[in-house]
Amino acid sequence: MKNKIKNLAVVVLIAVVAFSFKSLDEEKKNVKLESSKVVWKGYKVTGSHEGVIALKSGSLTFSDEKLVGGEFEIDMNTIICTDLEGEYKGKLEGHLKSDDFFGVENNPTATLDFKNVKATGKNSYEVTGDLIIKGKTNPIVFTMSVYGNKANASLKIDRTKYDVKYGSASFFDGLKDKAIYDDFDLVVDLEF
């Protein structure tokens, strides 16, 4: 029995030491929210709409000046349409916040957590992460570029994987020119 306790203590000690060394060479850099930008663009048969949405928090993790991780939280209440004005702008923003789309009253944030980062060039990385929208988690793969204290990425997201099915021809027949495409884009410019 004493040997089992000693062995367990040795394993715990080795684990603590190993994790301690790993965290020493990693540096977490918080994103500057006021100078970072997330632009969204959604597409429909008759055109498109675009706007911005704010980050609530975010950070990138580096080891030996190489990107190794990241995590972000988006404030879904900040969805703004930039290509419309007046009444139509307000209607679209309200509709995007409603349960037809992102249901922000019950789902005020969306998150992205990097699970794997692979260098593909000097400043380029392939990132695999978990994206959570409306409580639904799905993997996403995208390319991120990092230059100095700035990073950018473009993500293509299939909204139907997150139970955002309004106006989707994949789920509703007869929409014709009222159909909204399933994919939308996020273009992210970060400063840290």
N, C-alpha and C positions, 0 to 999 in steps of 0.2 A: 504494500500500500504506500509506504514511504517513497519507494522508487517511482511509482506512478505520479505522486505529487511533485517530486523533483523533476521528472520528465515534463510534466505539464508546465511547471514554472520555467523551465529552460525554453520550451516552445513559446510561451508568452513573452519572455524576455527577448528572444530572437525576433519575434514579430514586431515588438515595440521598437527595437533598434532598427530593423529594416524599414519600417514606415517612417521613422524619424529621419533617416538619411534621405529617403525619397522626397520628403517635404522640404528639406533644406535646400535642394537645388532647384526647386520649382518656385516661380514668382507669379503671384496672382496680381494682375493689373486691372483696376476698376475702369470701366468705360465712363468717359465724361458725357453725361446725359445731355447737357445743354449744347454740345457741339457734335453730337452723333445724330444720325437721321435714318429713319426707316420709311421708305416709300412703297406703297402698295399699288398694284394695278390689276383690275379685274376686267374681264372681257365678256362681251355679249355679241349676239349675231349682228346687231346694228351698230356696234362701236365698242367703246371702253370707258371706264372711269378710273381715276387715280386720286391718290391722296397720301397723307402721312399718318403715322401712328407712333406714339412715344414709347420709348423704353422706360420701364420703371426701375430696373437695375440691370447690371451686366458686368461681366468680367471675362478676361481671357487669361489663360494660364500658360506660362512659358517655362521651358527648361533649356538651359544653355542657349538662350535667345531663339529657340524654336517653339512654335505653337504646339501645345500638348493638350489643351482643354479649354472649356469655356462654358458659361451658363448665362442665360438671359431671361428676363421677365418683361413681358410687354403689357402695358396698361391698355386693355381693350376699350375702356371708356373714352380714349383719346382719338378714336377713329375720326379723321377729318377728310372730307372730299375737297380737292383743290381745283377740279376742272369745272365745277358748277358754282353758281352764285344764287343768293336769295332763297326763295321758297324751295326750289328743286334741290339745292344743296342740303337744306335742313331735312327734307323728306328722305333723301338718300342716306344721310348720316343716321337718322332715326331708324330707318329700315335695316341698315347694317348692324345696328346695336340691338335690334329686336330678336326674338326667338327664331324668326325666319332665317336669320344668318348666325350671328355670333352670340346671341343671348347674354349680353354683357352684365345684366342684372344678377344672373346666377353664376356667370363665368367672367369675372372682372379682369382676369389675367390669362395670358398664354405664356408657356415657357418653352425654352429650348435648352437642352442639356447635351453637351458634346460627349459622346461615348468613345469615339475613336478618331484620332487625327493622324493622317499620314502625309508626310512631305512628298510633293510631286514635282517640286522645282525649288529654286533658291528662295522665293518668297511665296510660293503657292502650296496649298494644302487641300487634300480631300478630307472633308469632315463628315462623319456619320454621327447623327444625334437623334435624340428622342424629342419630338415636337408634341406638345400637349395643347390642344385647342378644344374648348367645350368639354373638358374632362376626358377626351379621347387621346390616347397616346399612339403615335405611329413613328416609325423610323423615317429619317430623311437624310439624303446624301447631297452635298453641295460643295462647291469649290470656294475657298476663302484665300484672299491675297493679303499679305501683311507687309507694309513698308514703314519702317521707323515706328512712330506712335499712331499709325493709322491702319485700318483694315477695312476690306470691303468684300461683300458676298452677294450673290444673286440666288434666290431660292424660288423654285417652282413648286407650288403646293396644290394638291388635289383636295379641294374643300370638302368633297363628299366623304372622304375618309374620316372627317371630323363631324359628321352628321349635319353638315351645312348643305342641304339638298335643294333649297328654294330655286326654282327656275332651271333645274338641271334636266337636260334632255335625256340623261342616263336614267332618270327615275320617273319623268312625267312625259306623256305623249301629247302631241298637238300643240306644243309651245310656239312653233314656227319662229317668227322674228322676235319673240319674247324670251327665247332661250338665253341662259347665261352659261358660259363655258365653265367646266368643272375646275380647271386650273386657274390660279391667280399667282402673280409674281410679287415677291418682296425684294427690294434692292436696299441693301444695308451698307451705310458708310459710318464707320466707327472711329472715334478718337479716344485714346487712353493715355 
